[in-house]
């Protein structure tokens, strides 16, 4: 080696040391991944911009984790590093909530009381089966606010690897959403509509509690339109969105005009409607038979200009959820889950930011929707499976269908729309029509707006136990969870989020995992390759170096 070569080597070494020292003070990151998973979207960056004091993120993923969750921990750390680089006030740490706990059951109970439910995992490695309990949660703490962040995205029938992959795709949105909630000073407002036999507060309690982190909630009673329509409209226009949840009484023409003018003036609406009268309780309490008949809400002409027609039918779907039937009496009673074709299981099509990466939803006696051509943009958010049909009414619904289901060939045409988003600059449904009442500031045309119509009023309905509401989407009879709550929250966020934060949900990330079976089969080969080959190369290098020294210096 010449002196010049030595100097070049020293310079290269010094340059490398200098770059490493500089990187400590001026961190630079390059995202070379194909899916740009470590590059934050503009909306996510905006979500952390308001923080001028430390925001602390406690991640409950640490300790001896299964391989899939170790991957989730790594990806969580990387996404939080991306946030911290954009705003140094973002601090985070990983903790094992059960580490060093003398009474683990007490700690688990306390965490569950906070809503931090654990995940039980069964892992198999080298024919050894073990049970692991993991808390896939994070908590964002800012000033006097604490926002819970679920890190694991469950999906019915998905393997652990698939769930972790879904979860990684969701991380940027989950944390950006939590940061936005923690920093939000002024909330938008949601009006819960009353006066037409809507669901009571107890049966919507979990959903209303969940959206309080996002929005202020108030109540507007539409039956006051009869006394003072102008005042009712004025009060309603103070809210950004109106939620109409399973009305059972017809809307008067004056009430429809008030809602029409609320929409034309920019108010957003979400309608959860049951066009058919049929309840599971009445079916079970009436010897397993009951008549399904139309519910006249007097809304057909109201929705027609928006290209929506709710049909008087019940969707019958071979992709179904279960109901529980009791047999026997007294101590001999048994409760058996059975398939119920009138409670479809609706899977996400991942075709829209609202529905992307969602758990399956549960529909209960839902109806189909016809979409009519017009100038508005229509996006189908919910639809039945390819093996579904619409049963016309009036019709007697009989539990005997459980034992004698229709032939598979009868389930056509399938893919029936059950929930739709309409977007556009809406014109009044009463434009060029005689108005039922006079309003002083009637408008024919309005700005860009959005309406969501869902043909199932029970989508928002939570079950109760001993007079207390259970989590929306949880079925206490089968112990199954469905994605109803997340879907409905996404609907509100999409319509009321001016920052476009929810569009992050469309980001696709692909995480590679090892094939466990192949790893087990080729374990010895890879151990030999990773341990034996370096040793052989090292021995050959040593022998070669010794031979070189002898040859050069032997003279």
TIKOLVO-125758 format. One line per 4 residues: their letters; for each residue x, y, z of C-alpha. Coordinates in steps of 0.05 Angstrom, whole numbers, padded with zeros to 5 digits. Example, Ala and Ser with C-alpha at 12.3 -4.5 7.8 and 13.67 -1.06 7.14 Angstrom:
AS = 00246 -00090 00156  00273 -00021 00143
This chain:
XXXX = 00000 00000 00000  00029 00067 -00021  00030 00130 00021  -00021 00162 -00026
XXXX = -00070 00104 -00016  -00062 00110 00059  -00078 00184 00057  -00140 00172 00015
XXXX = -00163 00119 00065  -00153 00166 00124  -00192 00222 00088  -00250 00175 00073
XXXX = -00251 00152 00146  -00250 00224 00171  -00306 00243 00123  -00348 00185 00148
XXXX = -00337 00206 00220  -00355 00278 00203  -00420 00257 00168  -00440 00216 00229
XXXX = -00426 00273 00277  -00464 00322 00232  -00523 00274 00228  -00529 00277 00304
XXXX = -00542 00352 00300  -00577 00357 00233  -00617 00292 00224  -00632 00276 00151
XXXX = -00677 00220 00129  -00690 00192 00060  -00752 00150 00047  -00730 00100 -00006
XXXX = -00790 00053 00003  -00832 00040 -00058  -00897 00058 -00021  -00868 00119 00014
XXXX = -00892 00092 00081  -00846 00138 00121  -00865 00202 00085  -00920 00239 00121
XXXX = -00977 00269 00081  -00990 00343 00083  -01052 00333 00125  -01013 00293 00177
XXXX = -00960 00347 00181  -01014 00400 00191  -01043 00358 00248  -00980 00367 00290
XXXX = -00964 00439 00270  -01004 00471 00327  -00963 00439 00383  -00920 00492 00417
XXXX = -00908 00451 00480  -00890 00378 00489  -00940 00324 00469  -00922 00258 00500
XXXX = -00940 00192 00466  -00938 00129 00510  -00938 00066 00468  -00957 00003 00506
XXXX = -00916 -00043 00461  -00852 -00065 00494  -00821 -00126 00526  -00822 -00197 00498
XXXX = -00867 -00188 00438  -00887 -00240 00386  -00851 -00229 00319  -00911 -00197 00285
XXXX = -00921 -00147 00342  -00846 -00133 00344  -00856 -00112 00272  -00915 -00068 00291
XXXX = -00872 -00036 00346  -00817 -00021 00296  -00865 00010 00246  -00898 00051 00302
XXXX = -00830 00077 00324  -00812 00097 00253  -00878 00134 00241  -00871 00171 00307
XXXX = -00799 00190 00288  -00828 00220 00224  -00877 00262 00266  -00821 00282 00314
XXXX = -00778 00305 00257  -00833 00351 00233  -00846 00378 00303  -00794 00367 00358
XXXX = -00848 00375 00411  -00872 00305 00395  -00839 00258 00446  -00852 00184 00452
XXXX = -00831 00124 00491  -00848 00050 00493  -00870 00016 00557  -00890 -00054 00578
XXXX = -00951 -00043 00623  -00941 -00111 00656  -00866 -00108 00668  -00849 -00115 00742
XXXX = -00923 -00116 00762  -00934 -00157 00825  -01008 -00162 00812  -01016 -00168 00736
XXXX = -01091 -00182 00741  -01102 -00115 00776  -01061 -00078 00723  -01099 -00113 00667
XXXX = -01165 -00094 00700  -01145 -00021 00707  -01124 -00018 00634  -01189 -00050 00611
XXXX = -01228 00000 00654  -01194 00055 00613  -01218 00021 00549  -01149 -00008 00533
XXXX = -01170 -00079 00516  -01115 -00131 00509  -01105 -00178 00451  -01095 -00252 00466
XXXX = -01048 -00287 00419  -01032 -00360 00409  -00963 -00368 00380  -00931 -00431 00353
XXXX = -00856 -00438 00345  -00818 -00503 00337  -00881 -00543 00356  -00886 -00502 00421
XXXX = -00952 -00467 00433  -00955 -00408 00480  -01006 -00354 00500  -00986 -00281 00497
XXXX = -01025 -00220 00521  -01009 -00155 00485  -01037 -00085 00494  -01033 -00054 00424
XXXX = -01050 00017 00446  -01017 00085 00450  -01038 00146 00490  -01027 00216 00465
XXXX = -01020 00265 00524  -01024 00340 00512  -01037 00389 00568  -01099 00361 00604
XXXX = -01122 00316 00547  -01108 00242 00535  -01128 00210 00470  -01127 00134 00462
XXXX = -01099 00107 00398  -01114 00035 00377  -01054 00007 00341  -01084 -00060 00320
XXXX = -01136 -00063 00265  -01178 -00126 00272  -01209 -00156 00211  -01254 -00216 00212
XXXX = -01219 -00279 00188  -01152 -00245 00180  -01088 -00278 00205  -01043 -00243 00255
XXXX = -00996 -00223 00198  -01054 -00194 00157  -01080 -00156 00218  -01011 -00126 00231
XXXX = -01005 -00107 00157  -01073 -00073 00161  -01051 -00039 00225  -00987 -00011 00195
XXXX = -01028 00020 00138  -01071 00053 00191  -01016 00081 00235  -01006 00149 00201
XXXX = -01081 00164 00203  -01089 00137 00274  -01035 00183 00303  -01052 00243 00258
XXXX = -01125 00237 00280  -01105 00233 00353  -01058 00294 00347  -01114 00333 00312
XXXX = -01163 00316 00369  -01112 00334 00422  -01097 00402 00391  -01168 00420 00369
XXXX = -01193 00483 00403  -01256 00498 00364  -01300 00438 00349  -01353 00433 00295
XXXX = -01423 00415 00318  -01471 00358 00304  -01546 00363 00313  -01583 00300 00336
XXXX = -01652 00306 00305  -01714 00291 00346  -01789 00295 00335  -01800 00237 00287
XXXX = -01792 00177 00332  -01716 00171 00326  -01673 00124 00368  -01668 00145 00442
XXXX = -01602 00170 00470  -01588 00105 00508  -01588 00065 00443  -01539 00114 00411
XXXX = -01499 00129 00474  -01434 00096 00454  -01431 00131 00387  -01449 00199 00417
XXXX = -01395 00189 00471  -01344 00170 00418  -01354 00231 00375  -01349 00281 00433
XXXX = -01274 00281 00422  -01287 00309 00353  -01351 00350 00356  -01399 00388 00400
XXXX = -01467 00354 00403  -01536 00386 00409  -01609 00368 00398  -01658 00398 00349
XXXX = -01732 00379 00353  -01765 00383 00284  -01836 00381 00309  -01826 00453 00330
XXXX = -01831 00470 00256  -01906 00470 00263  -01903 00529 00311  -01844 00569 00284
XXXX = -01809 00542 00222  -01763 00603 00215  -01736 00596 00285  -01726 00521 00278
XXXX = -01686 00531 00214  -01645 00586 00246  -01628 00541 00305  -01611 00483 00259
XXXX = -01564 00526 00217  -01519 00535 00278  -01498 00462 00268  -01451 00436 00215
XXXX = -01484 00368 00208  -01552 00338 00224  -01558 00264 00243  -01625 00231 00232
XXXX = -01623 00161 00265  -01679 00113 00250  -01741 00157 00249  -01806 00118 00255
XXXX = -01857 00174 00243  -01871 00208 00177  -01840 00276 00162  -01889 00332 00147
XXXX = -01880 00373 00084  -01861 00433 00127  -01807 00393 00163  -01780 00369 00096
XXXX = -01775 00440 00071  -01736 00461 00132  -01687 00403 00122  -01683 00420 00048
XXXX = -01664 00492 00063  -01614 00469 00115  -01580 00427 00061  -01582 00481 00008
XXXX = -01550 00530 00056  -01491 00482 00066  -01513 00438 00124  -01490 00366 00117
XXXX = -01536 00308 00135  -01531 00235 00150  -01595 00194 00145  -01601 00124 00176
XXXX = -01670 00100 00154  -01711 00037 00159  -01760 00034 00100  -01789 -00030 00128
XXXX = -01820 -00044 00196  -01787 -00107 00224  -01752 -00118 00290  -01717 -00180 00316
XXXX = -01749 -00174 00385  -01819 -00174 00356  -01801 -00234 00314  -01775 -00274 00373
XXXX = -01834 -00254 00417  -01886 -00274 00366  -01872 -00348 00359  -01818 -00338 00307
XXXX = -01863 -00304 00256  -01878 -00232 00241  -01903 -00190 00183  -01855 -00142 00150
XXXX = -01890 -00082 00119  -01871 -00013 00091  -01855 00045 00137  -01881 00109 00107
XXXX = -01833 00165 00124  -01858 00211 00069  -01787 00221 00043  -01790 00192 -00028
XXXX = -01800 00260 -00062  -01747 00290 -00016  -01691 00243 -00039  -01713 00235 -00111
XXXX = -01677 00299 -00136  -01612 00271 -00105  -01619 00208 -00146  -01636 00163 -00087
XXXX = -01695 00116 -00079  -01702 00073 -00017  -01737 00008 -00034  -01791 -00027 00007
XXXX = -01753 -00093 00012  -01707 -00132 00057  -01637 -00153 00036  -01628 -00228 00042
XXXX = -01554 -00246 00041  -01515 -00311 00045  -01458 -00272 00077  -01494 -00263 00143
XXXX = -01484 -00250 00216  -01513 -00293 00271  -01570 -00286 00320  -01579 -00328 00384
XXXX = -01640 -00370 00396  -01659 -00400 00463  -01682 -00472 00470  -01706 -00509 00532
XXXX = -01729 -00476 00596  -01703 -00459 00665  -01635 -00490 00681  -01639 -00530 00617
XXXX = -01640 -00468 00573  -01589 -00466 00517  -01570 -00407 00473  -01547 -00426 00404
XXXX = -01520 -00379 00351  -01553 -00390 00284  -01544 -00358 00215  -01593 -00303 00199
XXXX = -01597 -00282 00126  -01633 -00217 00141  -01573 -00191 00181  -01521 -00184 00125
XXXX = -01447 -00180 00140  -01421 -00124 00096  -01347 -00124 00079  -01307 -00062 00061
XXXX = -01292 -00054 -00014  -01233 -00008 00002  -01258 00038 -00053  -01266 00101 -00012
XXXX = -01231 00136 00046  -01292 00123 00090  -01291 00048 00080  -01218 00033 00069
XXXX = -01189 -00021 00115  -01253 -00030 00156  -01276 -00089 00197  -01340 -00122 00171
XXXX = -01405 -00085 00187  -01469 -00114 00213  -01535 -00095 00179  -01601 -00113 00212
XXXX = -01663 -00117 00168  -01633 -00069 00118  -01662 -00049 00051  -01634 -00036 -00018
XXXX = -01625 00032 -00051  -01635 00049 -00124  -01588 00102 -00153  -01617 00146 -00208
XXXX = -01577 00184 -00259  -01568 00258 -00245  -01514 00311 -00242  -01490 00293 -00172
XXXX = -01433 00247 -00154  -01456 00182 -00122  -01408 00136 -00084  -01434 00069 -00058
XXXX = -01406 00060 00012  -01444 -00003 00032  -01470 -00059 -00011  -01491 -00131 -00001
XXXX = -01450 -00190 -00024  -01452 -00222 -00093  -01496 -00276 -00063  -01555 -00233 -00041
XXXX = -01625 -00214 -00063  -01680 -00166 -00046  -01743 -00197 -00015  -01804 -00154 -00029
XXXX = -01855 -00137 00024  -01906 -00144 00054  -01878 -00212 00073  -01881 -00258 00133
XXXX = -01812 -00267 00163  -01806 -00337 00192  -01749 -00364 00234  -01761 -00430 00199
XXXX = -01717 -00403 00142  -01658 -00422 00186  -01672 -00496 00176  -01696 -00489 00104
XXXX = -01654 -00436 00069  -01667 -00419 -00004  -01624 -00450 -00057  -01559 -00413 -00073
XXXX = -01582 -00403 -00145  -01638 -00357 -00120  -01589 -00306 -00092  -01586 -00258 -00150
XXXX = -01570 -00205 -00173  -01527 -00189 -00112  -01484 -00127 -00097  -01545 -00086 -00076
XXXX = -01528 -00015 -00053  -01547 -00003 00020  -01509 00061 00036  -01491 00118 -00011
XXXX = -01454 00185 -00008  -01481 00240 -00052  -01437 00301 -00067  -01448 00363 -00108
XXXX = -01476 00434 -00108  -01547 00416 -00087  -01609 00450 -00113  -01672 00453 -00072
XXXX = -01721 00395 -00079  -01774 00450 -00078  -01744 00490 -00135  -01800 00508 -00183
XXXX = -01850 00475 -00137  -01905 00500 -00092  -01877 00507 -00022  -01916 00479 00037
XXXX = -01898 00540 00079  -01864 00607 00066  -01793 00618 00089  -01765 00688 00084
XXXX = -01696 00669 00058  -01713 00611 00012  -01655 00590 -00034  -01660 00551 -00099
XXXX = -01586 00531 -00104  -01531 00521 -00055  -01455 00509 -00049  -01418 00443 -00053
XXXX = -01446 00395 -00001  -01453 00322 00019  -01508 00275 00041  -01502 00204 00066
XXXX = -01562 00158 00063  -01561 00088 00095  -01619 00040 00089  -01611 00012 00159
XXXX = -01629 00052 00221  -01599 00000 00268  -01529 00011 00242  -01519 00063 00297
XXXX = -01556 00025 00351  -01515 -00003 00410  -01539 -00060 00454  -01549 -00050 00528
XXXX = -01536 -00092 00590  -01570 -00077 00657  -01590 -00008 00631  -01519 00010 00609
XXXX = -01498 00019 00536  -01448 -00030 00506  -01397 -00012 00453  -01428 00001 00385
XXXX = -01412 -00058 00340  -01408 -00108 00397  -01459 -00164 00399  -01467 -00189 00470
XXXX = -01502 -00253 00446  -01446 -00279 00401  -01388 -00239 00430  -01370 -00214 00361
XXXX = -01346 -00144 00343  -01365 -00108 00279  -01340 -00043 00248  -01404 -00002 00252
XXXX = -01376 00051 00298  -01313 00064 00259  -01353 00068 00194  -01401 00120 00222
XXXX = -01345 00161 00254  -01309 00159 00187  -01372 00185 00153  -01375 00245 00200
XXXX = -01300 00258 00195  -01303 00255 00119  -01359 00306 00115  -01335 00353 00170
XXXX = -01259 00348 00163  -01235 00408 00123  -01162 00386 00128  -01172 00322 00087
XXXX = -01141 00281 00143  -01185 00221 00130  -01156 00214 00060  -01093 00186 00092
XXXX = -01134 00122 00101  -01125 00109 00026  -01050 00101 00034  -01029 00030 00018
XXXX = -00970 -00001 00054  -00944 -00072 00042  -00904 -00104 00098  -00865 -00168 00081
XXXX = -00866 -00224 00132  -00826 -00288 00138  -00860 -00354 00118  -00862 -00391 00185
XXXX = -00867 -00460 00154  -00809 -00448 00107  -00768 -00420 00164  -00780 -00483 00205
XXXX = -00763 -00529 00146  -00699 -00492 00126  -00676 -00472 00195  -00614 -00516 00196
XXXX = -00594 -00492 00126  -00598 -00419 00144  -00563 -00429 00210  -00505 -00463 00173
XXXX = -00505 -00409 00120  -00506 -00351 00170  -00457 -00380 00220  -00414 -00431 00181
XXXX = -00401 -00391 00117  -00374 -00329 00154  -00328 -00374 00195  -00302 -00409 00132
XXXX = -00290 -00342 00098  -00254 -00316 00159  -00209 -00378 00161  -00194 -00372 00086
XXXX = -00179 -00298 00095  -00132 -00313 00152  -00096 -00368 00113  -00091 -00323 00052
XXXX = -00064 -00266 00093  -00012 -00312 00126  00009 -00339 00058  00015 -00268 00031
XXXX = 00058 -00246 00089  00104 -00307 00082  00111 -00296 00007  00125 -00222 00014
XXX = 00172 -00222 00073  00205 -00290 00065  00260 -00259 00023
